[in-house]
């Protein structure tokens, strides 16, 4: 029997993002949306995160381990990231891909035809040395209105506790990161949000940002989705020709799965869906380098 609670990602105020907020996002490259996920949705996402972390650290699931970034700190394994999250998460997470929340955000801040091109979960542990310096995620000739990254916070992220900091307005072109850091000029007004569990922070991948060490909380998990317009995906000369088809197939699988569990059907065909998802993630992309300071 399918648990219908798995599909409850679809109550969302579609007027939540105002015209002023849209303008603010395109001007600054970042936007904080409050109270997007409710307690039931958060509980589902946290259960998924806890299960995946336990599996990754056990090393018993090789595909999951291969998609995980794990380091040793004081002889203790620490998980930092799981990429290709839908390859490893339970199928219940597919409902999030077709939810009103994500569909509305990507439609008004990017495009209705935007497809998910990357998805990962970031794990930040207390006192872990995984400090992220100032950078741009990658450089695009034109990222305005064509790429967004949606960060869903599973835990609180308070100002001053290793939170993500942004330099507004730096998303329209490649920045001299070394000059920003070592140039002797003030960085300008930084943007840092007091984020509560269930909030979403959307950013343009080219906005300059960083995060420091976390000390006040045990852990912080953030589920990230990158969305790109069809036009942007087609402009990527090094990406496989079948990438768009595979990503459209992922969205179709998510929609079909969500429709089935909404009808409380007893037959979902989970094995068939999982096999199709595995095929989708066999299509890999070349790594796009971030823009960091290269000074030593």
C-alpha positions in Angstrom: 0.0 0.0 0.0 1.3 3.4 -0.9 1.4 6.0 1.8 -0.4 9.1 0.5 1.5 11.3 2.9 4.4 10.9 0.6 2.9 13.3 -1.9 2.0 16.2 0.3 4.2 18.9 -1.3 1.3 20.7 -3.0 -0.2 23.4 -0.7 1.5 26.7 -1.5 0.4 30.2 -1.9 1.1 31.0 -5.5 1.0 34.7 -4.8 3.8 34.3 -2.3 6.5 35.8 -4.6 5.6 39.4 -5.3 6.6 41.5 -8.3 8.9 43.5 -5.9 10.6 40.2 -4.8 11.1 39.2 -8.5 12.7 42.6 -9.2 14.8 42.2 -6.0 16.0 38.8 -7.1 17.0 39.9 -10.6 18.8 42.9 -9.2 20.6 41.2 -6.3 20.9 37.6 -7.4 19.4 36.1 -4.2 16.0 35.9 -2.5 14.8 34.5 0.8 11.4 32.9 0.9 9.9 32.1 4.3 7.8 29.2 5.5 7.6 27.4 2.2 7.7 23.8 3.7 5.4 22.8 6.5 6.2 20.5 9.5 5.0 17.4 7.7 7.1 18.1 4.6 10.1 18.9 6.8 9.7 15.6 8.7 9.7 13.7 5.4 12.8 15.5 4.1 14.7 15.1 7.4 13.9 11.3 7.5 15.3 11.0 4.0 18.4 13.0 4.9 19.0 10.9 8.1 18.7 7.6 6.2 21.0 8.7 3.3 23.6 10.0 5.7 23.6 6.7 7.7 23.9 4.7 4.5 26.6 6.8 3.0 28.8 6.6 6.1 28.3 2.8 6.3 29.9 2.4 2.9 27.6 -0.6 2.3 25.8 1.1 -0.6 28.6 1.6 -3.2 26.6 3.8 -5.7 25.6 6.1 -2.9 29.1 6.1 -1.5 30.5 7.0 -4.9 28.2 10.0 -5.1 29.1 11.2 -1.6 31.8 13.5 -0.5 33.2 12.2 2.8 36.3 13.3 4.7 38.0 12.2 7.9 38.1 14.7 10.7 39.8 13.6 13.9 39.6 10.1 12.6 35.8 10.3 12.2 34.1 10.2 8.8 32.1 13.3 8.0 29.6 13.6 5.2 29.6 16.8 3.3 27.5 16.2 0.1 25.4 13.7 -1.8 25.0 14.5 -5.5 22.4 13.0 -7.8 20.0 12.8 -4.9 17.1 11.2 -6.8 19.3 8.3 -7.7 19.5 7.4 -4.0 16.5 8.9 -2.2 13.2 7.0 -1.8 10.7 7.7 -4.6 8.6 9.8 -2.2 11.1 12.7 -2.9 9.9 12.7 -6.6 6.8 14.5 -5.4 8.9 17.5 -4.5 10.0 17.9 -8.1 6.5 18.5 -9.3 5.3 20.3 -6.3 3.5 23.7 -6.4 6.4 25.2 -4.5 9.2 24.4 -6.9 7.0 24.8 -10.0 6.0 28.3 -8.9 9.5 29.4 -7.9 11.2 28.2 -11.1 8.4 29.6 -13.3 8.5 33.2 -11.9 12.2 33.4 -11.3 13.5 31.4 -14.2 11.1 30.0 -16.8 8.1 27.7 -17.0 10.0 25.4 -19.3 13.0 25.2 -16.9 14.3 21.7 -16.2 16.3 20.4 -13.2 19.9 20.1 -14.3 21.5 19.3 -10.9 20.3 18.2 -7.5 22.3 17.5 -4.3 22.1 17.6 -0.5 24.7 19.5 1.4 25.5 18.4 5.0 27.2 21.0 7.3 28.4 19.5 10.6 29.3 21.4 13.8 32.9 22.5 13.9 33.7 20.8 10.7 36.5 22.4 8.8 34.5 22.6 5.6 34.6 26.4 5.3 33.7 27.6 1.8 35.6 30.7 0.5 34.2 33.4 -1.7 33.3 32.1 -5.1 30.9 32.0 -8.1 29.5 28.5 -8.7 30.4 28.8 -12.3 30.7 31.4 -15.1 28.0 31.7 -17.8 28.0 34.3 -20.6 24.4 35.1 -19.7 22.9 33.6 -16.6 20.2 36.3 -15.9 16.7 34.8 -16.0 18.1 31.4 -17.3 19.6 29.6 -14.3 18.5 29.5 -10.6 19.5 27.4 -7.6 16.8 26.6 -5.1 18.1 25.8 -1.6 15.5 24.1 0.7 16.7 24.3 4.3 15.9 21.3 6.5 17.4 23.0 9.6 17.8 26.5 11.0 20.7 28.6 9.7 21.2 31.7 11.9 23.2 34.8 11.1 26.7 34.5 12.3 26.8 30.7 12.6 28.5 29.7 9.4 25.6 31.0 7.3 25.8 31.6 3.6 26.8 35.2 2.8 26.2 36.9 -0.5 27.5 40.0 -2.3 24.4 41.3 -4.0 24.6 42.4 -7.6 27.7 40.3 -8.5 25.8 37.8 -10.7 25.8 39.6 -14.0 29.5 38.9 -15.0 32.6 37.1 -14.0 34.1 38.7 -10.9 37.7 39.1 -9.9 37.5 37.1 -6.7 41.1 37.7 -5.7 40.6 41.4 -6.2 37.5 41.3 -4.0 39.3 39.5 -1.2 42.8 41.0 -1.4 42.1 44.3 -3.2 41.9 46.3 0.0 38.5 47.7 -0.8 35.4 47.0 1.3 33.3 44.2 -0.1 30.2 46.3 0.2 27.0 45.5 1.9 26.8 41.7 2.5 23.5 39.8 2.5 23.0 37.1 5.1 19.6 35.7 6.0 18.3 34.3 9.3 16.9 31.2 7.8 14.4 28.9 9.6 13.8 25.2 8.7 11.3 25.1 5.9 12.5 28.3 4.3 14.0 28.5 0.8 16.9 30.7 -0.4 17.1 31.1 -4.2 20.3 32.3 -5.7 21.7 32.9 -9.2 24.8 30.6 -9.3 27.0 33.5 -10.4 26.3 35.7 -7.4 29.5 35.7 -5.2 29.0 33.9 -1.9 30.7 32.0 0.9 30.0 30.2 4.1 32.0 29.9 7.4 32.3 27.4 10.2 29.1 26.4 12.1 29.4 26.2 15.9 26.0 26.7 17.5 24.1 23.9 15.8 24.9 20.2 15.5 24.1 19.9 11.8 22.5 21.8 8.9 21.1 20.0 5.8 20.2 21.9 2.6 18.6 20.3 -0.5 19.6 22.1 -3.7 18.0 22.0 -7.1 19.5 23.8 -10.1 17.0 24.8 -12.8 17.9 26.0 -16.3 15.8 27.1 -19.3 15.7 24.9 -22.3 17.5 27.6 -24.3 20.3 27.6 -21.8 20.7 23.8 -21.8 20.7 23.7 -25.6 23.6 26.3 -25.5 25.8 24.0 -23.6 28.0 22.6 -26.4 29.8 20.0 -24.3 26.6 18.5 -22.8 25.2 15.2 -24.3 22.5 15.7 -26.9 20.1 13.3 -24.9 20.4 15.3 -21.7 17.2 17.3 -22.3 15.3 14.1 -23.1 16.6 12.4 -19.9 15.7 15.4 -17.7 12.2 15.7 -19.3 11.8 12.0 -18.5 12.8 12.6 -14.9 10.0 15.2 -14.6 7.5 12.8 -16.3 8.4 10.1 -13.9 7.9 12.5 -11.0 4.6 13.6 -12.3 3.3 10.1 -13.0 4.5 8.8 -9.6 2.8 11.8 -7.8 -0.4 11.2 -9.7 -0.5 7.5 -8.8 0.1 8.0 -5.1 -2.4 10.9 -5.0 -5.0 8.4 -6.3 -3.9 6.0 -3.5 -3.2 3.3 -6.1 -1.8 0.0 -4.8 0.4 -0.5 -7.8 3.1 2.1 -8.4 5.7 0.0 -10.3 8.4 1.3 -8.0 11.1 -1.1 -9.4 10.4 0.1 -12.9 10.6 3.8 -11.9 13.8 3.2 -10.0 15.4 1.5 -13.0 14.4 4.4 -15.2 15.9 6.9 -12.8 19.1 4.9 -12.7 19.2 5.1 -16.5 18.7 8.9 -16.4 21.7 9.4 -14.1 23.9 7.4 -16.3 24.1 10.5 -18.4 26.9 12.5 -16.8 28.1 16.0 -17.4 31.6 17.4 -17.5 32.5 19.3 -14.4 32.0 23.1 -14.7 34.7 24.8 -12.6 33.8 27.4 -10.0 35.4 30.8 -9.9 37.6 30.9 -6.8 40.6 33.0 -5.8 43.6 31.0 -6.9 46.1 32.9 -4.7 48.2 30.7 -2.5 
